[in-house]
Amino acid sequence: MLSVESIDSVLKSYYLDAICTSLNTGVSPLYQAIEKTAAEIRGKEAVVPTMFGLCGGLGTTEEAGELPDAGECMRAAFSVPLKNIYGVIDITDKAIRASRDNASGIVGILNNEIRAMVRSARFNLNRMLWMDGKGLLATVTEFKSGSMPEVTVDDARMMAGGMKIDIYRSGSILVSGIRVYDVDHVNNKFIAKYEELASVTLTSGDQIYVQKSKGSEVNGIPYLFSSDNAYFGIGKAANPGIKPTAKSLGDVLTVDAMQEFFDISSLRAGSDPDMIVCSPKTRRQYLKQLELNRRNIDYLNLDGGFKTLSFNGIPVVGERFAPDGEMYFLNTPTLKLVELNDWEWLEGENGSILSQLDRKAVYTATLVKYANFVAVSPRAQARLYGITDPVTETEESTETGAGV
């Protein structure tokens, strides 16, 4: 006979391993390539050492000449806060009682709930990898009230149907827990429920965050290249050796431009990038260049079942959350996800996973992970930005007056 205790045991002994495997291997090619480690954890943060430049103790002298002076490598240590990542599922008491003598019923409910939670976790882990930790999903540009309010934003790429969001105005929360019912990614719009937005009128400039997450998300790749003067507590101005390589192309993408930047980034890093990451749109521009120049189009099969284009044998990965008009030349062995633990169930005082919500006939279970991203060698990462859209034949004809 099923009980809360037996469901607890199933969640702990059966589902947890499957969840960890799914979330560690199925998020994206880049996430798959990043090492997950607890080696640098010190209390509530990770202390990650980094070295930049060469050892200065090398030199040549005449025979019996004075030996060169020692010169240890320049070192620093990043203080990386561990961010709190939670995934919550609910199961009603009625569902448990209805399945008391039918194990397949509750298994079906658990499968659906956990499958949905894993899908959401994959989406958000990949999204946060391409954000700076502040958690800003989008900014409102237009609002239309009605039975299903329609909100236009500057870029809806980071949003998906089913999300629960908070909306801020001038740094203060305006409305919380809004459910996103659907997202039009082509026109950068989303639809919410009337009752949830009936008391407010959104205006241009209002900011959207995942519920309760403002300022507390993990620090992804863009944080490394942000204009902030520090990277996890180490000042960039005082330690220029930790700065990554960045260059504005200011032109359409070409294979020659990619090769030139590849050489620049390799020279500064002292090693070659092993993965190039960009948005699907920018990857299409690269593919177009290969076609125009009649170059061979090579594909690579990556771990996790991912397939992608290549550049001189290096995977060119299209990440849905990477910004358009940019390419990131990454050295993945120097990227880490520092974590206190892999995904685990949050347990109560008696070791139970399921706990009853206060004054509700609902049980809840919470998955937790304390982690953050860090580049242990920031100078080994590089960003080529300012890639412009190629002029189409129609646009060129209009500009030159052809056909008029």
ZAMARGU-4260 file (C-alpha; in steps of 0.2 Angstrom, whole numbers, plus 5000, padded with zeros to 4 digits):
<rodrens>
0) 5000/5000/5000 | 5007/5017/4995 | 5010/5030/5008 | 5019/5047/5010 | 5034/5037/5017
5) 5035/5024/5002 | 5034/5039/4990 | 5048/5047/4999 | 5059/5031/4997 | 5055/5030/4978
10) 5060/5049/4976 | 5076/5046/4985 | 5082/5029/4978 | 5075/5029/4960 | 5072/5046/4954
15) 5087/5056/4960 | 5100/5047/4950 | 5089/5049/4934 | 5087/5067/4938 | 5105/5070/4941
20) 5110/5061/4925 | 5097/5071/4914 | 5102/5088/4921 | 5121/5085/4920 | 5121/5078/4902
25) 5106/5085/4893 | 5107/5104/4895 | 5118/5110/4881 | 5135/5105/4873 | 5143/5119/4882
30) 5135/5114/4899 | 5140/5096/4896 | 5159/5101/4893 | 5160/5111/4909 | 5168/5102/4923
35) 5157/5100/4939 | 5168/5101/4955 | 5167/5103/4973 | 5186/5104/4976 | 5187/5123/4978
40) 5172/5124/4991 | 5176/5134/5007 | 5160/5136/5017 | 5147/5145/5008 | 5158/5150/4993
45) 5171/5143/4982 | 5189/5150/4983 | 5196/5147/4965 | 5214/5150/4962 | 5220/5158/4945
50) 5237/5161/4938 | 5241/5173/4923 | 5256/5176/4914 | 5272/5166/4914 | 5284/5162/4928
55) 5298/5175/4928 | 5312/5165/4935 | 5319/5160/4918 | 5334/5168/4910 | 5350/5164/4901
60) 5368/5169/4907 | 5386/5167/4903 | 5395/5152/4909 | 5397/5153/4928 | 5387/5169/4927
65) 5374/5174/4940 | 5358/5164/4940 | 5342/5173/4935 | 5331/5179/4950 | 5316/5169/4954
70) 5299/5176/4948 | 5284/5166/4954 | 5268/5166/4943 | 5256/5180/4946 | 5242/5173/4956
75) 5225/5178/4963 | 5210/5169/4970 | 5192/5172/4965 | 5179/5171/4979 | 5164/5163/4970
80) 5147/5164/4980 | 5137/5148/4979 | 5120/5152/4972 | 5104/5143/4978 | 5095/5134/4964
85) 5079/5126/4968 | 5066/5115/4959 | 5049/5112/4967 | 5035/5099/4963 | 5018/5097/4972
90) 5007/5082/4974 | 4990/5083/4981 | 4984/5072/4996 | 4969/5067/4985 | 4981/5060/4971
95) 4991/5050/4984 | 4975/5043/4992 | 4967/5039/4975 | 4983/5029/4971 | 4985/5020/4987
100) 4981/5003/4980 | 4987/5007/4962 | 5006/5010/4961 | 5005/5014/4943 | 4994/5029/4946
105) 5006/5038/4958 | 5021/5033/4947 | 5012/5042/4932 | 5009/5058/4942 | 5027/5058/4948
110) 5034/5055/4931 | 5024/5069/4924 | 5029/5081/4938 | 5047/5077/4938 | 5048/5077/4919
115) 5041/5095/4918 | 5053/5100/4932 | 5068/5093/4923 | 5063/5102/4907 | 5062/5118/4917
120) 5078/5116/4925 | 5087/5112/4909 | 5080/5128/4901 | 5085/5139/4916 | 5102/5132/4918
125) 5106/5135/4900 | 5098/5152/4901 | 5108/5157/4917 | 5124/5151/4908 | 5121/5166/4896
130) 5117/5179/4909 | 5127/5190/4921 | 5119/5185/4937 | 5107/5199/4939 | 5093/5189/4932
135) 5085/5202/4920 | 5075/5192/4908 | 5068/5207/4897 | 5062/5225/4898 | 5044/5230/4894
140) 5042/5241/4878 | 5023/5240/4876 | 5007/5234/4886 | 4990/5230/4880 | 4977/5226/4893
145) 4962/5214/4889 | 4955/5197/4894 | 4973/5190/4890 | 4985/5205/4893 | 4999/5206/4880
150) 5016/5212/4884 | 5029/5217/4871 | 5047/5216/4877 | 5064/5221/4870 | 5069/5202/4868
155) 5059/5187/4873 | 5073/5175/4870 | 5075/5171/4889 | 5056/5168/4892 | 5045/5153/4890
160) 5027/5148/4893 | 5024/5142/4910 | 5037/5154/4919 | 5032/5163/4935 | 5039/5181/4934
165) 5041/5196/4945 | 5040/5214/4937 | 5050/5228/4944 | 5048/5247/4941 | 5063/5259/4946
170) 5071/5245/4957 | 5055/5241/4967 | 5044/5226/4964 | 5027/5231/4955 | 5019/5214/4954
175) 5025/5196/4958 | 5021/5178/4954 | 5014/5182/4936 | 5011/5166/4926 | 5017/5167/4908
180) 5004/5158/4897 | 5013/5159/4880 | 5028/5168/4872 | 5029/5174/4854 | 5047/5174/4851
185) 5046/5180/4833 | 5037/5197/4839 | 5044/5197/4856 | 5028/5196/4865 | 5020/5186/4879
190) 5003/5183/4886 | 4998/5183/4904 | 4982/5180/4914 | 4970/5195/4916 | 4967/5193/4934
195) 4986/5193/4938 | 4988/5210/4929 | 4971/5218/4932 | 4978/5229/4946 | 4993/5237/4936
200) 4997/5245/4920 | 5014/5241/4914 | 5024/5254/4906 | 5040/5255/4895 | 5055/5251/4905
205) 5047/5239/4918 | 5059/5225/4921 | 5055/5206/4921 | 5064/5193/4932 | 5060/5175/4936
210) 5050/5174/4952 | 5061/5178/4968 | 5077/5178/4958 | 5082/5196/4955 | 5100/5198/4958
215) 5103/5180/4965 | 5106/5169/4949 | 5122/5161/4944 | 5135/5171/4935 | 5136/5165/4917
220) 5148/5169/4903 | 5142/5187/4900 | 5148/5191/4918 | 5166/5188/4913 | 5164/5201/4899
225) 5154/5213/4908 | 5159/5231/4911 | 5161/5228/4930 | 5178/5232/4936 | 5179/5216/4946
230) 5177/5197/4943 | 5172/5188/4958 | 5182/5201/4969 | 5197/5203/4959 | 5199/5220/4951
235) 5202/5220/4932 | 5210/5237/4932 | 5223/5232/4945 | 5225/5214/4938 | 5224/5216/4919
240) 5231/5199/4916 | 5214/5191/4921 | 5204/5201/4908 | 5197/5190/4893 | 5200/5195/4875
245) 5187/5205/4867 | 5186/5213/4850 | 5173/5222/4840 | 5172/5216/4822 | 5160/5230/4815
250) 5157/5220/4799 | 5149/5205/4792 | 5156/5188/4798 | 5169/5180/4787 | 5180/5164/4789
255) 5195/5175/4788 | 5189/5186/4802 | 5186/5171/4812 | 5203/5164/4809 | 5211/5181/4813
260) 5202/5182/4830 | 5206/5164/4833 | 5224/5167/4831 | 5223/5183/4842 | 5214/5174/4856
265) 5226/5159/4855 | 5241/5170/4857 | 5235/5179/4872 | 5228/5163/4881 | 5243/5152/4877
270) 5232/5139/4870 | 5219/5136/4857 | 5200/5138/4860 | 5191/5121/4859 | 5173/5127/4857
275) 5166/5142/4847 | 5148/5147/4854 | 5136/5159/4846 | 5117/5161/4843 | 5108/5150/4830
280) 5107/5166/4819 | 5125/5170/4820 | 5129/5151/4816 | 5118/5153/4801 | 5129/5167/4795
285) 5144/5156/4797 | 5136/5142/4787 | 5131/5155/4773 | 5150/5160/4772 | 5155/5142/4770
290) 5142/5140/4756 | 5147/5156/4747 | 5165/5152/4748 | 5162/5134/4742 | 5170/5127/4757
295) 5167/5109/4764 | 5154/5109/4778 | 5160/5098/4791 | 5150/5092/4806 | 5155/5085/4823
300) 5146/5073/4835 | 5148/5079/4853 | 5145/5070/4869 | 5127/5070/4875 | 5121/5067/4857
305) 5124/5084/4851 | 5128/5087/4832 | 5136/5103/4826 | 5146/5112/4813 | 5165/5114/4814
310) 5178/5127/4811 | 5195/5119/4808 | 5190/5104/4818 | 5183/5114/4832 | 5164/5113/4836
315) 5154/5129/4832 | 5139/5127/4843 | 5123/5137/4842 | 5116/5141/4859 | 5098/5148/4859
320) 5102/5160/4873 | 5118/5167/4866 | 5117/5185/4860 | 5115/5188/4841 | 5130/5196/4833
325) 5143/5188/4844 | 5155/5173/4844 | 5163/5166/4860 | 5180/5157/4858 | 5180/5147/4873
330) 5193/5136/4882 | 5181/5124/4891 | 5194/5115/4902 | 5196/5131/4911 | 5177/5133/4914
335) 5170/5126/4930 | 5153/5124/4938 | 5159/5124/4957 | 5145/5116/4967 | 5143/5111/4985
340) 5133/5096/4980 | 5125/5088/4964 | 5106/5089/4964 | 5099/5083/4980 | 5082/5082/4988
345) 5079/5095/5002 | 5075/5084/5018 | 5065/5088/5034 | 5071/5085/5051 | 5066/5066/5050
350) 5074/5064/5033 | 5057/5065/5024 | 5057/5073/5006 | 5038/5076/5005 | 5031/5089/5017
355) 5014/5096/5019 | 5011/5114/5014 | 5004/5124/5029 | 4985/5122/5030 | 4984/5114/5013
360) 4980/5096/5007 | 4996/5096/4996 | 5013/5089/4998 | 5029/5097/4991 | 5046/5091/4987
365) 5061/5102/4983 | 5077/5098/4973 | 5092/5109/4978 | 5109/5113/4971 | 5121/5126/4977
370) 5133/5131/4963 | 5140/5145/4952 | 5150/5146/4936 | 5168/5152/4935 | 5182/5154/4923
375) 5198/5149/4931 | 5208/5157/4917 | 5198/5171/4911 | 5211/5177/4898 | 5208/5160/4890
380) 5191/5165/4885 | 5187/5177/4870 | 5172/5187/4863 | 5171/5193/4845 | 5156/5205/4845
385) 5149/5218/4833 | 5145/5206/4819 | 5133/5214/4808 | 5119/5207/4797 | 5124/5204/4779
390) 5115/5215/4766 | 5103/5205/4756 | 5101/5207/4738 | 5084/5216/4740 | 5091/5228/4752
395) 5106/5231/4741 | 5095/5234/4726 | 5085/5247/4736 | 5101/5256/4742 | 5109/5257/4725
400) 5093/5262/4716 | 5093/5246/4705 | 5077/5242/4697 | 5070/5259/4699
</rodrens>
